[in-house]
Amino acid sequence: MLDALSALVTETVGDAARGWDVAGEIPLDVLRGLGAKGVLCAEAHPEFGGLGLSGTDNGALTAHTGALCSSLRSVMTSQGMAAWTVRRFGDKAQRVEYLGRLTDGELAAVAFSEPGAGSDLAAMSTRIRRDGGEIVVDGTKTWITVAAYADWIVVFGRYEGGGAVALVPATAPGVKVTRVPDPLGCRAAGHATVELDGVRLPEEHLLAVTGLPVVMMTTIALTYGRLSVAWGCVGILRACVEAVARHAGQREQFGKPLLQHQLVARHLAELYAAERTATFACEQASRAWDTGSPEQVPASVLAKHVAAGNAARGAASALQVLASSAATGGHVVERAYRDAKLMEVIEGSNEICQLILAEHAASTAG
Ligand SMILES: Cc1cc2nc3c(=O)[nH]c(=O)nc-3n(C[C@H](O)[C@H](O)[C@H](O)COP(=O)(O)OP(=O)(O)OC[C@H]3O[C@@H](n4cnc5c(N)ncnc54)[C@H](O)[C@@H]3O)c2cc1C
């Protein structure tokens, strides 16, 4: 099935990724088409209309997509994380209802970040409260990937003594979605600010009244997101390896191909090593995810940290080799350079990943 899904993504993207990046938009029918085939959240269980891919195969599909278009891969990450949130925190009826929608072409964004809560999600101030048979959601979420396309915003917030998730229709009264203008990278991923002003919904839209602190709930959701972003970075690295190998093998300076200049060859060697180590870290984390090992949490952070750093350095290196050939808007390596830098910021920045890894190392040492 993985080969068929990869072929479908290749065929769908075709040569459009550059145009999507320049325009800052992926046509909605493309996203709905892939969504309705289950490709955007391919791990969802067949019982709920999904394809039931393993985490490892879904990772390979995510890397394949990331090599073609990081904006589309970002949509895949959000949709997959939304599906995982419903699966993890929803009851049976909610899984049937919402996973059915997400595998049927409806699109979802996942909203943690706020103006005062980026790295520090414990500072989140969005509130979800009950009022009679309804829930009411108030808050502002920033930089929410896919929000500009989404039918659903999966909103994390404070609820009574802990946290909860509200499934908010993007068209509900009190919801205002405003596109982030001119983002640095993943330009067609539909980033937006989402303002929620007294949004009233039936209580069936409330997930996870478990008493868990909101930051613990975000960690559970982000384990999926981190692994997905990590695989996306593997895709960026693969696209860079291919572009550098092709260009440096063909372009001649000083009477021979660039690749025969050892300082250029070193760039390719380092890129290749970066792609391989990121892949190994992702494969190890996906195996932990697939077996339900508790190692999946630190392994996903490790994979994300290694893959994002490697992708940012690797894309810079690829741009150095392609030089003026890649220095125009939307070129695959120019996109990689911008997109990869943002991967060091999101889903737990480099520094936040380092803090988590240091804590893990300290707790497991000796
Ligand atoms: C392209 C893109 C897509 C995004 N998509 C989503 C989305 O779909 N959903 C969502 O909820 N959010 C999303 N975000 C928001 C993203 O999660 C935040 O940008 C990220 O968590 C960092 O928060 P911040 O930008 O507020 O930076 P800050 O938290 O202000 O951090 C600024 C800098 O300080 C460092 N820093 C902060 N605290 C510490 C510390 N304790 N120790 C050391 N260094 C520290 C950070 O690493 C960073 O380098 C997205 C952002 C971008 C750019």
Ligand as a Chemical Component Dictionary entry (heavy atoms), coordinates in Angstrom:
data_LIG
# 
_chem_comp.id                   LIG 
_chem_comp.type                 NON-POLYMER 
_chem_comp.pdbx_formal_charge   0 
_chem_comp.three_letter_code    LIG 
# 
loop_
_chem_comp_atom.comp_id 
_chem_comp_atom.atom_id 
_chem_comp_atom.alt_atom_id 
_chem_comp_atom.type_symbol 
_chem_comp_atom.charge 
_chem_comp_atom.model_Cartn_x 
_chem_comp_atom.model_Cartn_y 
_chem_comp_atom.model_Cartn_z 
_chem_comp_atom.pdbx_ordinal 
LIG C1  C1  C 0 5.813  27.532 10.487 1  
LIG C2  C2  C 0 5.193  27.397 11.830 2  
LIG C3  C3  C 0 4.149  26.517 12.023 3  
LIG C4  C4  C 0 3.519  26.408 13.270 4  
LIG N1  N1  N 0 2.441  25.575 13.415 5  
LIG C5  C5  C 0 1.809  25.519 14.614 6  
LIG C6  C6  C 0 0.622  24.725 14.781 7  
LIG O1  O1  O 0 0.148  24.080 13.843 8  
LIG N2  N2  N 0 0.020  24.701 15.997 9  
LIG C7  C7  C 0 0.517  25.401 17.057 10 
LIG O2  O2  O 0 -0.080 25.314 18.127 11 
LIG N3  N3  N 0 1.630  26.168 16.933 12 
LIG C8  C8  C 0 2.293  26.248 15.741 13 
LIG N4  N4  N 0 3.397  27.032 15.596 14 
LIG C9  C9  C 0 3.929  27.756 16.737 15 
LIG C10 C10 C 0 5.197  27.086 17.277 16 
LIG O3  O3  O 0 4.850  25.917 17.944 17 
LIG C11 C11 C 0 5.962  28.089 18.135 18 
LIG O4  O4  O 0 6.484  29.084 17.269 19 
LIG C12 C12 C 0 7.095  27.435 18.912 20 
LIG O5  O5  O 0 6.596  26.617 19.925 21 
LIG C13 C13 C 0 8.031  28.478 19.524 22 
LIG O6  O6  O 0 7.290  29.425 20.220 23 
LIG P1  P1  P 0 7.558  30.995 19.956 24 
LIG O7  O7  O 0 7.635  31.201 18.503 25 
LIG O8  O8  O 0 6.578  31.732 20.745 26 
LIG O9  O9  O 0 9.024  31.243 20.515 27 
LIG P2  P2  P 0 9.420  31.478 22.054 28 
LIG O10 O10 O 0 8.779  30.461 22.925 29 
LIG O11 O11 O 0 9.240  32.914 22.396 30 
LIG O12 O12 O 0 10.988 31.162 22.014 31 
LIG C14 C14 C 0 11.915 32.066 21.410 32 
LIG C15 C15 C 0 13.303 31.441 21.490 33 
LIG O13 O13 O 0 13.653 31.247 22.860 34 
LIG C16 C16 C 0 13.992 29.882 23.069 35 
LIG N5  N5  N 0 13.533 29.467 24.401 36 
LIG C17 C17 C 0 12.302 29.600 24.949 37 
LIG N6  N6  N 0 12.266 29.066 26.181 38 
LIG C18 C18 C 0 13.530 28.574 26.426 39 
LIG C19 C19 C 0 14.127 27.887 27.506 40 
LIG N7  N7  N 0 13.443 27.569 28.616 41 
LIG N8  N8  N 0 15.430 27.537 27.395 42 
LIG C20 C20 C 0 16.133 27.821 26.277 43 
LIG N9  N9  N 0 15.606 28.445 25.195 44 
LIG C21 C21 C 0 14.327 28.827 25.278 45 
LIG C22 C22 C 0 13.260 29.115 21.979 46 
LIG O14 O14 O 0 13.869 27.861 21.701 47 
LIG C23 C23 C 0 13.377 30.079 20.821 48 
LIG O15 O15 O 0 14.631 29.918 20.188 49 
LIG C24 C24 C 0 4.017  27.171 14.360 50 
LIG C25 C25 C 0 5.087  28.063 14.170 51 
LIG C26 C26 C 0 5.664  28.189 12.921 52 
LIG C27 C27 C 0 6.801  29.166 12.754 53 
# 
loop_
_chem_comp_bond.comp_id 
_chem_comp_bond.atom_id_1 
_chem_comp_bond.atom_id_2 
_chem_comp_bond.value_order 
_chem_comp_bond.pdbx_ordinal 
LIG C1  C2  SING 1  
LIG C2  C3  SING 2  
LIG C2  C26 DOUB 3  
LIG C3  C4  DOUB 4  
LIG C4  N1  SING 5  
LIG C4  C24 SING 6  
LIG N1  C5  DOUB 7  
LIG C5  C6  SING 8  
LIG C5  C8  SING 9  
LIG C6  O1  DOUB 10 
LIG C6  N2  SING 11 
LIG N2  C7  SING 12 
LIG C7  O2  DOUB 13 
LIG C7  N3  SING 14 
LIG N3  C8  DOUB 15 
LIG C8  N4  SING 16 
LIG N4  C9  SING 17 
LIG N4  C24 SING 18 
LIG C9  C10 SING 19 
LIG C10 O3  SING 20 
LIG C10 C11 SING 21 
LIG C11 O4  SING 22 
LIG C11 C12 SING 23 
LIG C12 O5  SING 24 
LIG C12 C13 SING 25 
LIG C13 O6  SING 26 
LIG O6  P1  SING 27 
LIG P1  O7  DOUB 28 
LIG P1  O8  SING 29 
LIG P1  O9  SING 30 
LIG O9  P2  SING 31 
LIG P2  O10 DOUB 32 
LIG P2  O11 SING 33 
LIG P2  O12 SING 34 
LIG O12 C14 SING 35 
LIG C14 C15 SING 36 
LIG C15 O13 SING 37 
LIG C15 C23 SING 38 
LIG O13 C16 SING 39 
LIG C16 N5  SING 40 
LIG C16 C22 SING 41 
LIG N5  C17 SING 42 
LIG N5  C21 SING 43 
LIG C17 N6  DOUB 44 
LIG N6  C18 SING 45 
LIG C18 C19 SING 46 
LIG C18 C21 DOUB 47 
LIG C19 N7  SING 48 
LIG C19 N8  DOUB 49 
LIG N8  C20 SING 50 
LIG C20 N9  DOUB 51 
LIG N9  C21 SING 52 
LIG C22 O14 SING 53 
LIG C22 C23 SING 54 
LIG C23 O15 SING 55 
LIG C24 C25 DOUB 56 
LIG C25 C26 SING 57 
LIG C26 C27 SING 58 
# 
